[in-house]
Amino acid sequence: MSSTTTTSDDEAANTTQKQRYKRRKIAIFFAYCGVGYQGMQKNPGAKTIEGELEEALFHSGAVPEQDRGMPKRFEWARSARTDKGVSAVGQVVSGRFYIDPPGFIDRLNSNLPAQIRIFGYRRVTASFNAKKFCDRRRYVYLIPVFALDPSSHKDRESVLASLGSGQELVKCFECSERGRKVIGVMGKRTYQLGMSVYSENANLKSNGDVDNTNSESIEEEKTNADESAKEKQDCVGNGVSKNVVEAEGIVLNENTDSNSNVGLLNDLKVVEEEEERVNNGEEKSPKGSEFCYCEKEKERFNRILKHYVGSHNFHNFTTRTKAEDPAAQRYIISFDANTVVNVEGIEFVKCEVVGQSFMLHQIRKLIGLAVAVMRNCAPESLIETALQKNVNINIPTAPEVGLYLDECFFASYNQRWKDTHEELSMKGYEEEAENFKMKHIYSHIASTEHKEGVVALWLHSLNHRNYPDLGYVNNPDLSAAKNPELSAGNNDAAADKNSSEVKEMDNTADKDSSGVKEMDGAADKDSSKVKEIAE
């Protein structure tokens, strides 16, 4: 009987001790390397950063058993969502947690893997929400310098098109794919026969590099047209049927001169023999280009990125969002690339973009099109075209490995509550965040490029065969086919113009008629004067 009473007393004492701790509304600052995770946001059956963090909060005593797996009960909110494989340095989440006794951050980190690190927390107002109170987000994309070099990692068609021109490109011996279609990195084919290829940037050169844009584009256009003819078994040109045989990127036609086909095969043989000699160690791989990210290239790349700044409809730069959806309208505050960093022997250009909020894959597509323009695969004017509401085109998506969330900003909140609450920023965590970034994020980006060549393989897909819409701007027929509303608008404008011309012709005819009547009146007057003189 006494033992039962003692147990009850102990339980009451423990309950009293637990009740002394109150839940506090806090904002948690942390970083993570996104490799191996399916993004930030929690998804059933998927390994996510949010799932790891919620479990760590539970095991650290910040979340009670009855609230485990129910984030709404502790008012969970995140400042930003990151895609699969994307990292973060300045991510912020908020909620009501038990932060006592002291040592909350140490307990939390002890229950997390090394690639997720908590920096600290700040007490916030009861109404604070990490998503709603975040004014701006800054993301950084590390793009290798070689990706901006038009002559680096060219596709097979471009190499073959340059043979015999005196400005030959070398075949890429670094990448296993060497320009073949890379499954999953390019969109659906929307190419139409007879599509004209742009020539706006035909004369652009970088650091003395040879510009082969015209020959590359013509060869790719011919290859695409012949492939379409084979698939559809249509007649091309003046009703002549063509049989297309593709052999390692070479197009052979029955109705062309046999000498031409032999020449093409000889060109292919030269390239393959060169590759075989290199593989056997008889010759060294061609030296890399002398391209560097100097003032001229920096100025051009920043000019390209400036097209995105401001409020635009970014429906072409995301997925599952239509142009009519208000969510497609986003505001980008700044976008520049002024810094070069060297990580494990690879030079990267640091592209920093600041905006209010971003959509799924938006930043990766912004970078993808900017790189395509920089490499002369697309005209610079295509960016303005892609930002139009009534235009639908397929934009290349850059690999996720180089992207990370750099910082979240709470300027309005800090201004309003500066007298009663701590400032919400990364101040005080800069050194720890920088160490984590260099150890986990930068090293992962560089090592992935060294081992897998993710960006290099992606560069081989940047051509009109995989992305026909890169030549969109100079093809009005394709524009009308893909955008009936735009075509209808043009037709209405033409009809109005013709109608006004008809009215002008009618007015001219009336004027001429009145002129004739005036002449007749003058003749009658002269006749009457003659009669008076005669009398």
C-alpha positions in Angstrom: 0.0 0.0 0.0 2.8 2.4 1.0 4.7 1.5 -2.2 1.7 2.5 -4.3 1.5 5.8 -2.5 5.2 6.5 -3.1 4.8 5.7 -6.8 1.9 8.1 -7.1 3.9 10.8 -5.4 6.9 10.3 -7.7 4.6 10.5 -10.8 3.1 13.7 -9.4 6.5 15.2 -8.8 7.7 14.3 -12.3 4.5 15.8 -13.8 5.1 19.0 -11.8 8.7 19.1 -13.0 7.7 18.7 -16.7 5.1 21.4 -16.4 7.8 23.9 -15.4 9.0 23.9 -19.0 7.0 26.0 -21.4 6.9 25.9 -25.2 8.6 28.8 -26.8 8.1 30.3 -30.3 11.6 30.2 -31.9 13.3 30.5 -35.3 15.9 27.9 -36.0 18.9 28.7 -38.3 20.6 25.7 -39.9 22.4 24.3 -43.0 22.4 21.0 -44.9 23.9 19.3 -47.9 21.0 18.1 -50.0 22.7 15.0 -51.6 20.7 11.8 -50.9 17.5 13.7 -49.9 14.3 14.3 -51.9 14.2 18.0 -51.1 13.4 20.0 -48.0 9.6 19.5 -47.7 8.4 16.4 -46.0 6.8 13.8 -48.3 5.4 10.4 -47.3 7.8 7.6 -48.1 10.6 9.9 -49.1 13.8 10.8 -47.3 13.7 14.6 -46.7 15.5 17.2 -44.7 12.2 18.1 -42.9 11.6 14.5 -41.9 15.1 14.2 -40.4 14.6 17.5 -38.5 11.2 16.6 -37.0 12.6 13.3 -35.7 15.6 15.0 -34.2 13.3 17.6 -32.5 11.3 14.7 -31.0 14.3 12.8 -29.7 15.7 16.0 -28.3 12.6 16.5 -26.2 11.5 19.6 -28.1 8.3 17.9 -29.4 6.1 15.7 -27.1 5.0 12.2 -28.0 1.4 13.2 -28.8 2.6 15.8 -31.3 5.1 13.5 -33.1 4.5 13.6 -36.9 1.9 16.4 -36.6 3.7 19.6 -37.4 0.6 21.7 -37.3 0.3 21.2 -33.6 3.6 23.0 -33.0 3.0 25.6 -35.7 5.8 24.4 -38.0 6.8 26.7 -40.9 9.8 26.8 -43.3 11.3 29.9 -45.0 12.0 28.1 -48.3 11.6 24.8 -50.0 14.5 23.3 -51.9 14.4 20.7 -54.7 15.9 17.3 -54.7 19.7 17.4 -54.2 19.7 21.2 -53.5 21.6 22.4 -50.4 21.2 25.3 -48.0 23.4 27.4 -45.8 20.9 29.9 -44.3 17.6 27.9 -44.0 15.1 29.0 -41.3 12.2 27.1 -39.7 9.9 28.2 -36.9 7.6 26.6 -34.4 6.7 26.2 -30.7 9.2 23.9 -29.0 10.5 22.9 -25.5 13.9 24.5 -25.5 14.7 23.9 -21.8 16.8 22.7 -20.1 20.0 24.5 -21.5 21.9 22.6 -24.3 19.0 22.5 -26.8 21.3 23.0 -29.9 23.8 20.3 -28.8 21.0 17.8 -28.1 19.5 18.6 -31.5 22.8 18.2 -33.4 23.5 14.9 -31.6 20.4 13.5 -33.2 21.2 14.7 -36.7 23.6 13.4 -39.4 26.8 15.4 -40.1 25.4 16.8 -43.3 22.6 18.7 -41.4 23.9 21.2 -38.8 22.0 23.5 -36.5 23.7 26.9 -35.9 21.3 28.4 -33.3 17.9 29.8 -32.6 16.2 33.2 -31.8 13.1 33.9 -29.8 10.3 35.4 -31.9 6.8 36.9 -31.5 3.9 34.6 -31.0 2.5 35.4 -34.5 5.8 34.8 -36.3 5.8 32.5 -39.4 9.1 31.7 -41.1 7.4 31.5 -44.5 5.1 34.6 -44.3 7.6 36.9 -42.6 10.5 36.1 -45.0 10.9 39.2 -47.3 13.6 37.8 -49.7 15.6 34.7 -50.4 19.1 34.6 -51.8 20.2 31.6 -53.8 23.7 30.8 -55.2 24.4 28.7 -58.3 28.0 27.6 -58.9 28.5 27.1 -62.6 32.0 25.9 -63.8 33.8 28.5 -65.9 34.2 25.9 -68.7 30.4 25.8 -69.1 30.5 29.4 -70.4 33.1 28.6 -73.0 31.3 28.1 -76.4 34.1 25.7 -77.6 34.0 23.4 -74.5 32.2 20.1 -74.5 30.6 20.5 -78.0 28.2 17.9 -79.3 29.2 15.5 -82.1 27.2 17.3 -84.8 29.1 20.5 -84.2 32.5 18.8 -84.3 31.6 17.0 -87.6 30.2 20.3 -89.1 33.5 22.0 -88.4 35.7 19.4 -90.2 37.4 20.8 -93.3 36.4 24.4 -92.5 39.8 25.4 -91.3 38.2 26.1 -87.9 37.9 22.6 -86.6 36.5 21.8 -83.2 38.0 18.9 -81.3 36.0 15.9 -80.2 35.3 15.8 -76.4 37.4 13.0 -75.0 36.5 13.8 -71.4 32.8 12.8 -71.5 31.5 9.3 -72.1 28.4 10.5 -73.9 30.1 12.9 -76.2 27.0 14.6 -77.4 24.6 11.7 -77.7 21.2 12.2 -76.2 21.4 12.1 -72.4 18.2 10.5 -71.1 16.2 12.8 -68.7 18.0 16.1 -69.3 16.1 17.4 -72.2 12.5 18.0 -73.0 10.1 16.7 -75.5 10.7 17.3 -79.2 8.7 20.2 -80.6 10.8 20.6 -83.7 9.0 21.2 -87.0 10.4 20.7 -90.5 11.7 23.8 -92.1 12.4 25.6 -88.8 14.8 28.5 -89.4 17.8 28.7 -87.1 18.7 32.0 -85.5 21.8 33.9 -86.5 21.6 36.8 -84.1 24.7 35.8 -82.1 26.6 34.4 -85.1 29.4 36.8 -84.8 29.9 36.7 -81.0 33.3 35.5 -79.9 34.9 35.0 -76.5 38.6 35.6 -75.9 39.5 34.9 -79.4 37.7 31.6 -79.5 36.6 30.5 -83.0 32.9 31.1 -83.6 31.3 28.1 -85.4 27.7 28.9 -84.6 26.5 29.1 -88.1 28.0 25.8 -89.3 26.9 24.1 -86.1 23.3 25.3 -86.4 23.0 24.5 -90.1 24.3 20.9 -89.5 21.9 20.4 -86.6 19.0 21.8 -88.6 19.7 19.4 -91.5 20.1 16.5 -89.1 16.8 17.2 -87.3 14.9 17.7 -90.6 16.2 14.4 -92.0 15.3 12.6 -88.8 11.7 14.0 -88.9 11.5 12.9 -92.6 12.4 9.4 -91.7 10.0 9.2 -88.8 7.0 10.6 -90.7 8.0 9.1 -94.1 7.0 12.3 -95.7 8.3 14.0 -98.9 10.7 16.8 -98.4 11.5 19.7 -100.8 10.2 19.1 -104.3 8.5 15.8 -103.6 11.7 13.8 -103.4 11.6 11.0 -100.8 14.7 10.7 -98.6 15.9 7.7 -96.7 17.8 8.8 -93.7 20.5 6.6 -92.2 22.0 7.8 -89.0 25.5 6.5 -88.2 27.1 8.1 -85.2 25.5 11.5 -85.9 26.1 11.3 -89.7 23.1 11.6 -92.1 23.3 9.7 -95.4 20.8 10.3 -98.2 20.1 7.9 -101.1 19.5 10.8 -103.5 22.7 12.7 -102.7 26.0 12.2 -104.5 27.8 9.1 -103.4 31.0 11.0 -103.1 29.4 13.2 -100.4 28.4 10.2 -98.4 31.9 8.8 -98.7 33.3 12.1 -97.5 31.1 12.1 -94.5 32.1 8.6 -93.6 35.7 9.5 -94.0 35.3 12.5 -91.6 33.7 10.1 -89.1 36.5 7.7 -89.5 39.1 10.4 -88.9 37.4 11.4 -85.7 37.0 7.8 -84.5 40.7 7.0 -85.3 41.7 10.0 -83.4 39.7 8.8 -80.4 41.2 5.4 -80.7 44.8 6.8 -80.7 44.0 8.8 -77.6 42.5 5.8 -75.8 45.6 3.7 -76.7 47.9 6.3 -75.2 49.5 7.2 -78.6 48.3 10.9 -78.3 47.3 13.1 -75.5 43.9 14.5 -75.2 43.5 18.0 -76.9 44.4 20.9 -74.7 41.6 22.8 -73.1 40.6 26.2 -74.4 42.2 29.4 -73.1 38.8 30.7 -72.1 38.8 32.7 -68.8 36.1 34.6 -67.0 37.6 38.0 -67.6 35.9 41.5 -67.8 34.5 41.0 -71.3 32.9 37.7 -70.5 31.8 38.9 -67.0 30.1 42.0 -68.6 28.3 39.8 -71.2 27.1 37.2 -68.7 25.8 39.8 -66.2 24.0 41.6 -69.1 22.3 38.3 -69.9 21.3 37.7 -66.3 19.9 41.3 -66.0 17.1 40.3 -68.4 15.5 38.4 -65.5 15.5 41.3 -63.0 12.1 42.8 -62.3 8.6 41.5 -62.3 7.9 39.0 -65.0 5.7 36.0 -65.9 8.1 33.0 -65.4 5.7 30.3 -66.5 8.2 29.0 -69.0 10.8 28.6 -66.2 8.9 26.2 -64.0 6.7 23.1 -64.3 3.0 22.6 -63.7 2.3 26.4 -63.6 0.3 27.9 -66.4 0.8 31.5 -67.7 -2.7 32.5 -66.4 -1.9 31.4 -62.9 -1.0 34.5 -60.7 1.7 32.4 -59.1 3.7 32.6 -62.3 4.3 36.3 -61.7 7.5 36.7 -59.7 9.8 39.5 -58.8 13.6 39.2 -58.9 15.5 41.9 -57.1 19.0 41.2 -58.4 20.9 38.7 -60.4 24.7 38.9 -60.9 27.8 36.8 -61.4 30.9 38.8 -60.3 32.9 36.3 -58.3 35.0 33.3 -59.3 35.9 30.6 -56.7 38.3 27.8 -57.1 37.3 24.5 -55.4 39.5 21.4 -55.8 41.1 22.7 -59.0 37.8 23.7 -60.7 37.0 27.3 -61.2 33.3 28.2 -60.6 31.4 31.4 -61.3 29.2 32.3 -58.3 25.8 33.4 -59.6 23.8 35.1 -56.9 20.0 35.7 -57.3 17.8 37.6 -54.8 14.1 37.5 -55.1 10.9 37.5 -53.1 10.2 33.8 -53.8 10.9 31.2 -56.4 9.0 28.3 -58.1 10.0 24.7 -58.7 13.1 24.5 -60.9 12.9 28.2 -61.6 16.5 29.1 -60.8 17.9 26.1 -62.6 16.0 27.0 -65.7 17.1 30.6 -65.4 20.7 29.4 -65.3 20.1 26.9 -68.1 18.9 29.4 -70.6 21.6 32.0 -69.6 24.3 29.3 -70.2 22.7 28.4 -73.6 22.9 32.0 -74.6 26.4 32.4 -73.3 27.5 29.4 -75.4 25.8 30.8 -78.5 23.2 28.0 -78.6 20.4 30.6 -78.4 20.1 34.3 -79.1 20.0 36.7 -76.2 16.6 38.0 -77.4 15.1 34.5 -76.6 15.1 35.5 -72.9 12.6 38.3 -73.5 10.5 36.0 -75.7 10.4 33.4 -72.9 9.1 35.9 -70.4 6.1 36.7 -72.5 2.8 35.4 -71.2 1.5 34.1 -74.6 4.6 32.1 -75.5 5.2 28.5 -74.5 8.8 27.2 -75.1 10.9 24.4 -73.5 13.8 25.8 -71.4 16.9 23.7 -70.5 17.2 22.9 -66.8 20.7 23.1 -65.3 21.8 20.3 -62.9 20.7 20.6 -59.3 24.1 19.9 -57.8 25.4 23.5 -58.1 22.4 25.2 -56.4 22.1 26.1 -52.7 20.0 28.5 -50.6 22.4 31.1 -49.2 20.2 33.2 -46.8 16.7 34.2 -45.9 15.9 37.8 -45.0 13.4 39.3 -42.5 13.8 43.0 -43.0 10.2 44.1 -42.3 10.0 41.9 -39.1 13.4 43.2 -37.8 12.3 46.8 -38.4 9.0 46.4 -36.6 10.3 44.4 -33.6 13.8 45.8 -33.2 13.1 47.2 -29.8 11.7 44.1 -28.2 13.1 41.0 -30.0 16.5 39.9 -31.4 17.3 40.5 -35.0 16.7 37.5 -37.3 19.8 37.2 -39.5 22.9 35.0 -40.0 25.0 37.5 -37.9 26.8 35.5 -35.3 26.8 32.3 -37.4 28.9 33.5 -40.4 32.1 31.6 -39.5 30.3 28.4 -38.7 28.2 28.6 -41.8 31.2 29.3 -44.0 33.1 26.3 -42.6 30.0 24.0 -43.2 29.7 25.4 -46.8 33.3 24.7 -47.7 33.4 21.3 -46.0 30.1 19.8 -47.2 28.5 21.9 -50.0 31.4 23.2 -52.1 33.4 20.0 -51.8 30.4 18.0 -52.9 29.8 20.2 -55.9 33.5 19.9 -57.0 33.8 16.2 -56.3 30.6 15.4 -58.2 31.9 17.3 -61.2 35.3 15.5 -61.0 33.8 12.0 -60.7 30.6 12.2 -62.7 31.0 15.3 -65.0 27.4 16.2 -64.4 27.6 19.7 -65.9 29.9 18.5 -68.8 27.4 15.9 -69.8 24.5 18.4 -69.6 26.4 20.8 -71.9 26.4 18.2 -74.6 22.6 18.3 -74.6 22.4 22.0 -75.3 21.7 21.9 -79.0 18.7 22.3 -81.3 18.2 18.6 -81.6 17.3 18.3 -78.0 15.9 21.8 -77.5 14.4 22.9 -80.8 12.9 25.9 -79.1 16.3 27.5 -78.7 15.8 28.7 -82.3 12.3 29.9 -81.6 12.5 33.6 -82.1 13.3 33.6 -85.8 10.5 31.2 -86.8 7.2 33.1 -87.1 5.4 30.0 -88.5 6.3 28.0 -85.5 5.3 30.8 -83.2 1.8 30.9 -84.8 1.5 27.1 -84.6 2.4 27.0 -80.9 0.4 30.1 -79.9 -2.9 30.3 -81.8 -4.0 33.4 -79.8 -0.9 35.3 -80.9 -1.5 34.2 -84.5 -5.2 35.3 -84.3 -4.1 38.6 -82.9 -1.7 39.1 -85.8 -4.4 38.2 -88.3 -6.8 40.7 -86.7 -4.2 43.4 -86.9 -3.6 42.6 -90.5 -7.3 42.7 -91.2 -7.6 46.1 -89.5 -4.7 47.3 -91.6 -6.3 46.1 -94.8 -9.6 47.7 -93.8 -7.9 51.0 -93.2 -6.1 50.8 -96.5 -9.5 50.2 -98.3 -11.0 53.2 -96.5 -8.1 55.3 -97.7 -8.6 54.1 -101.2 -12.3 55.0 -101.0 -11.4 58.4 -99.7 -9.0 58.9 -102.5 -11.6 57.9 -105.0 -14.2 60.3 -103.5 -11.6 63.0 -103.6 -10.8 62.3 -107.3 -14.6 62.3 -108.0 -15.0 65.7 -106.3 -12.1 66.9 -108.3 -13.7 65.8 -111.6 -17.0 67.5 -110.6 -15.0 70.7 -109.9 -13.4 70.5 -113.3 -16.8 70.0 -114.9 -18.1 73.0 -113.0 -15.2 75.1 -114.2 -15.8 73.9 -117.8 -19.5 74.9 -117.7 -18.5 78.3 -116.3 -16.0 78.9 -119.1 -18.6 77.9 -121.6 -21.1 80.4 -120.3 -18.5 83.2 -120.5 -17.9 82.3 -124.2 -21.6 82.6 -124.9 -21.7 86.0 -123.2 -18.8 87.3 -125.4 -20.4 85.9 -128.5 -23.6 87.7 -127.8 
